[in-house]
Amino acid sequence: MRNLLVTTALAALLSGCAVSSHSTQKSTLGVPRSSADMLAVIDQPGPITFETVASCDWQVDRSGLINLKHPRAKEAGLTDGPEKIQVFFHVLRHPTHGTFIVDTGVEKALRDNPSKAAVRGLVASVMKLETMKFNEPLGDWLAKQEAPLQGVFLTHLHFDHIAGMADVPAGTAVYTGPGEASFREFQNVFVQGNSDRALQGKAPISEWSFEPDATGRFAGVLDIFGDGSVWALWVPGHTPGSTAYLVRTTKGPVLLTGDASHTRWGWEHDVEPGTFSSNIPKSADSFARLRQLAAEHPTLQVHLGHQL
């Protein structure tokens, strides 16, 4: 019996735990559509006022950001080492629905009081957060806003996309892709506590209610406000619930890839992300679908996960 208990406990440890134990619910926001519906309006001017904020500068291992085993990466002579990146949040101002952000930058405490930040301890040390150069934590930006924040659209739940959640006002709606919070892997044994602290006191995570894309272009497509202004695209691979966002702004269409593509080099040389992705083949497929969309619509401004 003792051996059975030890074996069961070891199996549970190896299978890991969920990204977060924070409560989830099915989102009631968003209307499932086909990609054909999105393509019918993608090139038309939209109502959204848009800005990108580089919350901090950072550097991480290139092998996580770019698949260095890809033939083009090998041909280019890319090797592992520190790659300079930035941690962003994107601001969407809708004329009637209000202000939303995509991802969260970093919280003020990471700069002002790291020992009290949501991400701290061993995880902060391993991720070398001491190398961050802070530009505008989310809390600083929020303090300057006249209109309240209506919601947070997350591309996924990795630390560098929820690191500003602690600054988000309690009760603010939070959205992410299906199965994102419950995804199990070994590393979550160490990071779940940090994710839970970032989300502590926040609204339940609302998971986008995608349905299969009738055209097969993406895993799923949602018209978030029902007016064709902001679209959620299910692009699994980096994580199971990874979501890109297509925004029809007053200055033209904008694609927010999230970590379906981290770097400018990777995007321009058609090389998908590396070891930071949970499923590299599936990540490569979603990456290719986004690149095809951009190739078909030359006016589309592409904002990558961590580089301009």
C-alpha positions in Angstrom: 0.0 0.0 0.0 2.8 2.4 0.9 4.5 1.8 -2.5 1.2 2.4 -4.3 0.8 5.7 -2.5 4.4 6.8 -3.3 3.9 5.8 -6.9 0.6 7.7 -7.1 2.1 10.8 -5.5 5.1 10.6 -7.9 2.8 10.3 -10.9 0.8 13.3 -9.8 4.0 15.3 -9.3 5.4 14.4 -12.7 2.1 15.3 -14.4 2.3 18.7 -12.8 -0.6 20.9 -11.7 -2.7 23.5 -13.3 -1.4 26.9 -14.3 -3.7 28.5 -11.7 -6.3 27.3 -9.2 -8.2 30.6 -9.8 -11.8 30.1 -10.5 -13.0 30.0 -14.2 -16.3 30.3 -16.0 -17.5 30.2 -19.5 -17.5 33.7 -21.1 -20.8 35.2 -22.1 -19.0 38.0 -24.1 -18.3 37.3 -27.7 -20.2 35.9 -30.7 -18.8 32.8 -32.4 -18.2 33.6 -36.1 -16.3 32.1 -39.0 -13.0 33.6 -40.3 -14.9 34.5 -43.5 -17.0 36.9 -41.4 -13.8 38.5 -40.1 -12.2 38.7 -43.5 -15.2 40.5 -44.9 -14.5 43.5 -42.7 -10.8 43.2 -41.9 -9.6 46.0 -44.2 -12.4 48.5 -43.4 -11.5 51.3 -40.9 -12.7 50.5 -37.4 -13.8 52.4 -34.3 -11.0 51.3 -31.9 -8.4 53.8 -30.7 -5.3 51.8 -30.0 -1.9 52.2 -28.3 0.9 49.8 -27.1 2.8 50.4 -23.9 6.2 48.8 -23.3 5.9 48.2 -19.6 9.5 47.1 -19.2 12.6 46.0 -21.0 13.9 42.5 -20.3 16.0 39.7 -21.7 15.4 35.9 -21.8 16.9 32.8 -23.5 16.7 33.0 -27.3 16.1 29.2 -27.4 12.7 29.7 -25.8 11.7 32.5 -28.1 12.9 31.0 -31.4 13.0 27.3 -32.5 16.8 27.1 -32.9 16.4 23.6 -34.4 14.6 25.0 -37.4 16.7 24.8 -40.6 16.4 28.6 -41.2 17.6 29.3 -37.7 20.6 26.9 -38.2 21.4 28.4 -41.6 21.4 31.9 -40.0 23.8 30.6 -37.3 21.5 31.5 -34.4 22.7 30.2 -31.1 21.3 30.4 -27.6 21.9 33.4 -25.4 20.1 36.4 -24.0 17.6 38.0 -26.3 16.4 41.6 -25.6 12.6 41.8 -25.4 9.9 44.0 -23.9 6.8 43.2 -21.9 3.8 44.9 -23.3 0.2 45.7 -22.7 -2.1 47.0 -25.5 -4.9 49.5 -24.9 -8.2 49.3 -26.8 -10.6 52.1 -26.4 -14.1 51.3 -27.8 -16.4 54.3 -28.3 -19.3 52.7 -26.5 -17.9 49.7 -24.5 -15.0 51.6 -22.9 -11.4 50.8 -22.3 -9.8 47.3 -22.4 -6.3 46.1 -22.3 -4.7 43.0 -24.0 -2.2 41.5 -21.5 -1.0 43.4 -18.5 2.7 44.5 -18.6 4.2 44.4 -15.1 2.9 45.4 -11.7 4.3 48.4 -9.7 5.5 46.2 -6.9 8.0 44.5 -9.2 9.8 47.8 -9.4 9.0 49.3 -6.0 8.8 46.3 -3.6 9.9 43.1 -5.3 9.5 41.0 -2.2 5.8 41.8 -2.1 5.2 41.3 -5.9 3.0 38.4 -7.1 6.0 36.8 -8.8 8.8 36.4 -6.3 11.2 33.9 -4.7 12.6 31.0 -6.6 10.6 31.8 -9.8 11.8 35.4 -9.8 15.4 34.3 -9.4 15.2 31.7 -12.2 13.6 34.2 -14.5 16.2 36.8 -13.7 13.7 39.5 -13.0 16.4 41.7 -11.6 17.4 42.4 -15.2 14.2 44.1 -15.9 14.3 47.9 -16.7 10.9 49.4 -15.8 9.3 51.9 -18.2 5.6 52.1 -17.2 4.1 49.5 -14.8 0.4 49.0 -15.3 -0.4 50.7 -12.0 1.3 53.9 -13.1 -0.6 53.9 -16.3 -3.9 53.2 -14.7 -3.4 56.1 -12.2 -3.4 58.5 -15.2 -6.6 57.3 -16.8 -9.9 59.1 -16.5 -12.0 56.2 -17.6 -12.2 53.0 -15.7 -10.8 49.8 -17.1 -13.6 47.6 -18.4 -11.8 44.3 -18.9 -8.5 42.4 -19.6 -8.1 40.3 -22.7 -5.2 37.9 -22.1 -3.3 36.1 -24.8 -2.4 33.4 -22.3 -1.5 32.9 -18.7 2.3 32.8 -18.7 3.9 35.1 -16.1 5.1 37.7 -18.5 1.5 38.3 -19.7 -0.2 38.4 -16.3 2.6 40.1 -14.3 0.6 43.3 -14.1 -2.6 41.6 -12.9 -2.1 42.7 -9.3 -2.5 46.3 -10.4 -5.9 45.6 -12.1 -8.8 46.8 -10.1 -10.7 44.1 -8.3 -13.8 43.0 -10.1 -12.5 43.9 -13.5 -13.5 41.2 -16.1 -10.7 38.9 -17.2 -10.8 36.8 -20.3 -8.6 34.1 -21.8 -8.7 31.0 -24.1 -10.3 27.7 -23.2 -8.4 25.3 -21.0 -5.7 27.9 -20.3 -5.9 27.9 -16.5 -6.4 24.2 -16.1 -3.5 23.1 -18.4 -1.2 20.8 -16.4 2.5 20.5 -16.7 5.4 19.9 -14.4 6.7 23.5 -14.2 3.4 24.6 -12.8 4.3 22.9 -9.5 6.6 25.9 -9.1 4.7 28.7 -10.8 1.1 28.1 -9.7 1.5 30.0 -6.5 2.8 33.0 -8.4 0.0 32.9 -10.9 -2.6 32.6 -8.0 -1.1 35.6 -6.3 -1.3 37.7 -9.5 -5.0 36.8 -9.8 -5.9 37.0 -6.1 -9.0 39.1 -5.5 -9.8 39.3 -9.2 -12.9 38.2 -11.0 -13.2 34.6 -12.2 -11.4 34.0 -15.5 -13.9 34.0 -18.3 -12.9 31.5 -21.0 -13.7 32.4 -24.6 -16.5 30.3 -25.9 -15.0 29.4 -29.2 -16.7 27.1 -31.8 -14.9 25.4 -34.7 -14.2 27.9 -37.5 -16.4 26.8 -40.4 -13.7 27.6 -42.9 -10.9 25.8 -40.9 -8.6 28.8 -41.1 -8.3 29.0 -37.2 -9.3 26.8 -34.4 -12.0 29.3 -33.5 -13.0 32.9 -34.1 -15.1 35.2 -31.9 -16.5 38.6 -32.6 -16.0 40.0 -29.1 -18.3 43.0 -29.1 -20.6 41.7 -31.9 -19.8 44.7 -34.1 -16.8 43.4 -35.9 -14.4 45.7 -34.2 -12.3 43.2 -32.1 -11.8 39.5 -32.9 -10.4 36.8 -30.8 -8.5 34.1 -32.7 -7.8 30.7 -31.1 -4.2 29.8 -31.9 -3.2 26.9 -29.7 0.3 25.6 -29.4 2.3 28.0 -27.3 -0.3 27.1 -24.7 -3.6 25.3 -25.2 -5.7 28.4 -24.9 -3.4 30.9 -26.7 -5.4 33.7 -28.3 -4.5 36.3 -30.8 -6.5 39.4 -31.3 -7.5 41.2 -34.5 -8.4 44.8 -33.9 -10.0 47.2 -36.4 -8.5 50.5 -35.3 -9.1 54.0 -36.6 -5.7 53.8 -38.3 -6.2 50.3 -39.9 -6.2 46.7 -38.8 -3.9 45.5 -36.1 -2.9 41.9 -35.2 -1.7 41.1 -31.7 -0.1 37.7 -32.0 0.7 37.1 -28.3 3.4 34.5 -28.0 2.3 32.7 -31.1 5.3 34.7 -32.3 7.7 36.4 -29.8 10.3 38.0 -32.0 10.7 40.1 -35.1 13.4 37.8 -36.4 11.2 34.7 -36.0 8.2 36.4 -37.7 10.2 37.8 -40.7 12.2 34.5 -41.2 9.1 32.2 -40.8 10.5 30.4 -37.7 8.1 29.6 -34.9 8.8 30.0 -31.1 11.0 27.5 -29.3 11.1 25.7 -26.0 8.7 28.1 -24.2 5.9 26.6 -26.2 4.1 23.5 -24.8 3.6 22.0 -28.2 6.0 23.2 -30.9 4.4 21.4 -33.9 1.0 22.9 -33.0 2.6 26.2 -32.3 4.2 26.1 -35.8 0.8 25.5 -37.3 -0.9 28.4 -35.6 2.1 30.6 -36.4 1.8 29.7 -40.1 -1.9 30.6 -40.1 -1.3 34.0 -38.6 1.5 34.7 -41.2 -0.8 33.7 -44.0 -3.4 36.2 -42.7 -0.8 38.9 -42.6 0.5 38.1 -46.1 -3.0 38.3 -47.5 -3.6 41.7 -45.9 -0.5 43.9 -46.4 -2.0 46.8 -44.5 -2.2 44.7 -41.3 0.0 46.0 -38.6 1.5 43.0 -36.7 2.4 43.4 -33.0 4.5 40.5 -31.8 4.6 39.1 -28.4 7.8 40.7 -27.2 9.4 42.8 -29.9 8.2 45.7 -32.0 
